[in-house]
């Protein structure tokens, strides 16, 4: 039987590819070593498409040869992936102080949101608390759906209506803030991310506390789609969205757990483009790692980066651009080379391989992890370096794909809200990874376990707000949900009816639509509802739901 989902745990986790060398080539190896060492300083900003097919490493017998160099000793490489008990111990070790950080993030959001609410609505603003905020997070699992459809009386999602009204949801979406707008101009002069910097930094600081990545870590970029006004919006034509906010990400290659993230805010105003940006990003994203292998693409890979990572007891595998000056010319030529052949070049701690997947084209990789030229026995005859690269390069891309499948993102013109949506999506995915590490038997055998997890997570977030809600929802199904949860919370049957009576409704549904007589002609709101007493057309905004002893009455306000 599936283990019961823990609501408190969910709340805690959310924010929380050879050809043998000719004699001539063998004579050139020493020259190539000197060439690599002498030219490793330079870098280039031209980009090249990575054409290696993404595939898993098949099980195969190793050909006899020199032993493969292992990563420098570290705690993760020496041990298998953590099991359930190890994961629980690891989670227990990082309990100290993390609850305070989580509460600090929520307190910042609540304080800034209430400040904005009082500025906009004045005395009419009702202070938001943590229960309201969690309920707002819970109703957000609705990518691409209109809010009017989500709250529709017939086809909408009943738990949403039972949690809060559509008007309240729109008000919170409008008012929610992550900083004090009064002192934002001064902070924005030195930090383009000032509108959400504090929340972002505190959240990113929490990510490594919950999960120890496996032996392979992937570093790549993520593009959050956004076409609105943003001082650091990027245009990347190779991405599906093309326009958006770029984020550097370090993810576990196996589970795609987002371990570290950094928003790219562009070059400084009036400043020169950053040099060796790829190396700087990798070094920043791997702070705190030791004994791991870093997989990255040709934007990041260089000989100098490999040497710097070795000093940190980290190895590197990645494609490398052919215009890098540290690459020896014999490795780049494809003339007279047969298809599916490989050339290798070695230094004391670095391996280079050039593989020809088709006539006239080659792919070059650099590795500080591999020390031999093993070839896969399959038909494509790819070197082991390429096979390992293909197996570990997709950590960030897979995380981006999974997060997009179940997302809370909605259309908005506010870029801080776009980043906050990404925080919620990644937090929910990370929580799922940790939950499955702690509870591997949960819903075993069922498909779409992540969808089931997100459904339970949303319910856990919304439940406290439903329990304390006083106004009965307008739709009968939502009212039933609210009463059932409240009765379960009270532990005793309720004297209220389980569904509204429909024999003599106080609001009629007309066959035609007319303008709401309360809104007036300027709003031009069409509605089918009329008051049964005065026969006036009234919209949902001006329909008030009141609970009496035996019935539910809706009257024009």
N, C-alpha and C positions, 0 to 999 in steps of 0.2 A: 504494500500500500504506500502511495506517495507520502513523503514526509510533509507535515503541515507547514505552510509558509508562515514565517514569523514577520509580523508587521513591524515590530520594533527593529528587527535586523534589517529589513528593507529600508526603513527610515535612516538607519545608521550608515548604510552603504551608499545611499543615493548621493549625499553631499560629501558626501564623502567620495664544362662538354675538352690517334696522335700519330703523329707521323714522327719516326725516329729522326734525330738530327743527322744531317750530312756532316762529313768531316769538316767542311768549311764553316758550317754553322757552329760546331763545337769550338773552333778556334776563335770565334767572335764573342763567346760568352764573357770572357774577362773584359773585353772592350765594352760590352754592353753594361757590365756592372759599373765601370767608371762613368759611362754615359749617364746612367741613372743617378748616381750620386752627385755628379756635377750639375745636373739640370733639374734637380728636384725642387728648386726654390720658386720657379716661375709657375704661373697659373694662367688660365684662360677662361673667358666667360662665354665662349661659344658653346651651344648645346647640341647634342647629338641624340637621335632616337635610340632607345635601348630595344634591340630586336631579338633578344633571347626569349624563347618561349618559357612561359611560367609553367613549371611542372614539378611534381614531387620527386624526391630521390627514390628510385626503385631499390628493392632489396637485391644485393648482388654480392658476389664474392670478391674480395680484394685481390688484385694481382700482386705477386711478390715484388717487393721493392723496399726502398728505405722507409723507415717509420715516418708517419705523418706528424708534423709538429703540432703539439697541443697548445692551447692558449696558456698564457701565464697563469700560475696557480691562483685560484680564487674560490670563494665559497660556493658559487653556483655551478661552475664547471666540474667540480669534484663530486657533485651530487645529482641524482635524478630530479625530475620535476617534483615539487612538493606534493605529498599526498594530503588527504583530508586532515589527519592529525597534525602534520607539520604546518598545514595552513592555519589550523586553529591556534597553534602555539604562536605562529608568526603574528596572527591578528591580535592575540592577547598581549604580545610584547609591545605593540604600538598603541595600546589603549590609552596610555597616559598622555594627557594633553590634547588628544585629537577631538574629544567632545567639546572642549573649550574653543578650539579653532572652528569647528562646525557651527557652534552657536554664534561665534563672532561673525561669520559670513552672513548668517541669517539676520543677525542683529543689524549689520550694516544695511542690508536690503530693506529691512522693516523701518529703520530710522529714516533713511533717505526717501522711502516711498511715502511714509506718513508725513514727512516734511513737505513733499511735493503735493500730497493730497490736501493738506491744510492751505497751501498757497493757492490751489486751484478752486477748491470747494469751500474754503473757510470753515465756518462752524458746522456746516452740513456734513463734513467729512467724519466718518466713523473710523477710529484707529484700527489698523490692521494688526493682527497678532500672528504668532507662529502657526496656529491652526489654519487661519485664512491662507497663509502663504503655502503651506503644504497642500491644502485643497486646490489652490491655483496650479501647483505643479502636477497634481494628480489628474486634473481634467485636460492636461495638455497633450496626451498621447493621441493626436488626431491630425497627422500630416495631410495637407492638401484638401481638407474638408471645410466647407463653409461653416462658420459658427452658427448661422441660422439653421442649417441642416442638422447640426449636432444637438441643438436645443429644440428641434421640431417636435410638436406634440405627438405626431403619429410615427415618424420614421427616425427620430433622434435617439440619442443615447440616454436612456433613462437615468443612470447614475449621475450624469452631468447635471441634469435638471434637479435632481435630488440634492446636489451639493450646493449649488449657487445658481442664481438667475443669470440669464444672458447679459443683462444690463450690468450686473456686478462684475462679470468676467471682462466685459469691454472696459469698464472703469479701471479695473486693476491693470489691464494691458496698457492702458493709456498712462496711468500714473506711475507704474513701477519704475524706480530709479536705483542707481548703484553708487551714487556719489552726491555730494552737495553741490548744486549748480551755482551757488553764490561764489565759491572760490575756485570754480572750475577753470575760468579763463587764465588765471595765474598758473595753475598746474598744467594746462594744455600747452603753454609756451615751451615747456621743457619735456613734455610727455604727451604724444599724440593719443595714447590709450588712457588718458586721465579719467574719462567718463566711467571706466569700469576697471581701472588698474588695481585697486585694492582688493576687490572681490576676485579678480583673475589670479593675482599673485598668491593669495591665501589658498585658493582652490588648487592651483598647481603645486603648491608646497605640500598639500595633503596626499597627492596621488602616489608618490613612492612609499608612503607609510603603510599602505594596505596590501602591497603585492611585491614580491621579489621576482623579477623576470627570469626566464630560463636562460640557457647558455647563449642564445642568439637574440639580438636586439636589432630591429629595423629602424632606420632613420630616413624620413621622406617628408614630403610636404602635403598638406591638406588644403583645399580651397573651399571655403564656405561661400556658396552662391550669394551674391548681393550686387545690385545695380544702382543702389541709392548713393547719396553723397557720403563720402568717407575720405579723409585725408590720406589714407594708405590703401585704398582699393587697388587691386592688381588686375592686370589683363594677361591671362595665360591661355593662348589659343589652343594648346594641346589638351586642355581640360574641357569636360563637357559643358560646364557652366560658363567658361571663358572669363567672366568678371566675378570678383569676389574678394574676400579677405583671406590672405595666405597665413597658414599656421605651420610651423615646423613641429614635427611630432616624432617621438621615440616610443615605439611599441614593442611588446614582446612578440617575437616572430611566430610563436605557436598559438597563443591565445588572443593576440592582438590587443592586449590590455594597454591602454594609453598610460605610459609611465611618466612621460615628461612632455610638455607642450610649451610653445613660445609663439606669440603673435608677431608677425613681421610687419613693422610699422613703416617700412621704406627708409630711404636715406634721409638724413637730417635736412631741415630746410636750409637751402643755400649751400649744403655740403657736397663733397665729392662722393661718388659711389664707393661702397665698401670693397676693399681688396681682400682676396682669400676668404670670401664670405662663407663658402662651403665648409672650410676647415674650422672656422670660428663657430659655426652652428653645431657641428658634430662635437667639438670639444665642450661646448656649453651644455648640450643635451645629454652628454655621458657623465656629467659630474655625479659622483657617488657610485659609479659602476666599477667593478674590478673582476677580472677573470671571465669576461664575456667576449663574444665576437660581435662586431658591428657590421651590419650589411647596409650598404648605401649605393646610390646610383652614381652616374658619371658627373653629376653636378658637384658632388662632395669629394670623390676619390682623388687622392694625390699621394705621391711618395712621402712628402713631408707630413701629411696627416697620418699615414701609417706609422711613421717613426714616433710621432707625438703620442699616438695611442699605445704603442708598445711601452713607452715610459710609464703609462698608467696601468700596465698589465692587461691591456685590451688588444685584441687582434681585429683585423679588418678584411672584408671581402667586398669587392665592388667593381663595376664596370668603370673604365677610364677613357676619357676623350683622347682621340688619336692626335690632337694637336698639342698634347702635353710634351714639353721639351725633354722631360726625363725618359721618354720612351725611345729605345734604340730603333733606328730605321729598319734593320732586318726583320723586326717584329711586325712592322706595318705593311710591308709589301705583300701583295697577293698574287703577283705574276708567277706563273708556272706552279702554283700550288693546287693540289687536288682538293675537291670538295670533301668535307668532314675530316680535314687534317688539322693538326695542332702543332704549334711551336711554343717552346718554353724557354724562358730566361730566368736565371736565379741570381740573387745576391745573398749575402749572409743571412738576411732575415726577411726577404721579399721574393715572391714568385710572380712572374708575368706569364700570361698565356694568350696566344692569338689563335682563334678558332675560325675556320672558314665554313660557314653554314651553307653557302651557295657560291657559285663561281663569281670571282671578282669582288667578293665582299668578306670582310673579317670582323670579328668582335674581339676586343682586348679587355682582359680583366687583370686586376692586381689583387694579391692576397698576401697577408702576413701570417695566415693560419696554415696554409698548405706548404709542404716542403718536398713534394714529389710530383711526378707527372702522370698520375693514375688516370686511366681512360675507362669510361663506362662501357660495359660489354654490350650495350644495346646497339641498335642499327645506326643511330645518329652518331655514335662514337664521341660523345662529348667528354671533355675532361671533368674530373671530379670537382674542380674549382667551380665550373659553370653549374654543375648539378647542385652543389651546395648553395650557390648564389640563388638559383631559381627556387630552391626550397625555402629560403629564408627572406626573400626580398619583398614579400607581399604583406608584411605585418600591418603597415599603415594603410595600404590600399584596402585590405580586408576590413579593418576597423571602419574606414570611411564608408565602405559599401554597407556594412551591417547597420551603422548608425543611420544611414539614409533610408534603409528599409523601414525602420520604425522610428519616426522622428516627431518631435513636437514643433518643428519649425513652421512658422506662419509668415505671411507676407507682412513686411514692415518697412518703413523708411528710416528707422532708427538703428544704426549699426551697433550700438552697445547691446541692443536687444537681440540682434543676430548672434553676437558672441555668447550672450547668455543662453540662448536656445542651444548652441553647441555645447555649452557646459552641462546643461541638463541631459542632452542626448548621450554624451560621453560618460557622464556620471552613471546614468542608468545602465549603459553597456558594461562599464567597469564593475558595477554592483552585481550584474549577472555573472561575470567571470569569477568573482570572489565567491558568490553564492554557490556556484557549481563546484568550485574547489572545496568548499566546506561541506556541501551536501551532494555528492556525486550520484546518489541514488534517487534524488528528487525527480519525480515524474519520468523515471527511466522507461524507455520504450516508446515514449510519446514523441511525436514530431512537433516542431515549432516550440521547443521548451522556452525559448527566449520570449516569444509572444505571450505564453502563459505567465512567465515571470513578470513581464511588464503589466499585464492585466492585474495580477495580484498586488503589484507595487502601487499601481494607481488606486486600487481599492483601499489599501492600507493608508495611503496619504489622504484620501477623501473621507474616510470613515469618521474621524473625530469631528469634522465640520458637520457631517450629516447628523451625528448624535446630538449636537447642541443646537441645531437649527430650529427656530421657532416657527417661521412662516412655512405653511404647507405649500409645496409646489403646485403649479396649476394643473399639470397633466396627472391623470389618475395613477398611471404606472409609477411615476416618480414619487408620488405621495405614498404609495404602497411600500416602495423601497425605503423611504425615510422612516416610516412608522416601524417597519420590521427591524431596522437597525437600532432605532431608539428603544424598542421593546427588548431586544437582545441585550442592550446596554443596561437597561433598568433591571433585567432579570425577572420581570413580572409582566403578565399580559396587560395590554392597554385597553382602556374603556372606549377609545376612539374607533370608529369604523375602519375596516381594512381597505376600503375604497370609497371614493365619493359616490353619492347617489346620483343616478342619471335620469330618474323619472321626471323630476321637475327642475331642470336647470334654470339658474338665474340669468345665464348668458345664452342667447340664441345665435345660431350660425346661419347667416343668410345665404341665398343662392348667388348673390352678386356682391361686389366689393364697392365700398364707398369710402370717402375720406373720413378720417377720424374727426369727430366734431369737437373733441377736446384739444387736439393738437393744433387745429386751425389750418388755413390754406397754405401757409408758408412751409410747413413740414410736409404736406401732401402725402400723408401716410394712409394707404389703402388697407381696409380691414373688412372681414366678413362677419365680425362679431357685433351684435347689437344687444343692448340692455333690454331685458324682457319687460321691465317696468316702464321706462321712458322711451324705448324704441330708438335710442340714439346709437350711432355707430361709434364703437370705442376700440382702440388698438390695444395690444398687449401691454404697452407701457402704462396706460391709464386704466388697466384692469387690476384691481386689488383683490388678493385672495385672503379671505378671513375664515378662521376655523371656529365653528360653534359646537355646541354639545353634540348635535346629531347630524349636522350637514356642513357642507362647504359652500360658501356664497361668494360670488364674484360680482362686484359692483363697480360702476364708474367712480373714479376718485373725484 
